[in-house]
């Protein structure tokens, strides 16, 4: 729940989240006619801004909201929209390109890359393993058995 929104240039909103008591910048960066990319950055997250940008664009690609061939805002445009350094957006785009999620062409811009199903599966498996490792660690220290964890996972998986 956001109790205040300040509109800047009809693209950037600054809001205060009552539940988490933090301030964030919400921007709608123009991708193409009628299509905007919503990026939320916050200084209180403890996560570097370039990682926040990278993870949100990755999420948009993985969820299918950004599709193969969709153009991304230029690094300069995104930096202006978010009111951050071009170096910050450049670093985010470099991470996305390294992960094979976007392709950049000099003079043309950056675009969502064709999805490699095996790469996406491997990335998802890596993320799942991280969550399961954390769950196993908590279960072990709490005295929760493997059988109980398996039952819980079965319930979540079948929902």
Secondary structure, 3 states (H helix, E strand, C coil): CEEEEEEECCCEEEEEECCCCEEEEEEEEEEECCEEEEEEEEHHHCCCHHHHHHHHHHHHHHCCCCCCCCECCCHHHHHHHHCCCHHHHHHHHHHHHHCCCEEEECCCEEEECCCCHHHHHHHHHHHHHHHHHHHHHHHHHHCCCHHHHHHHHHHHHHC
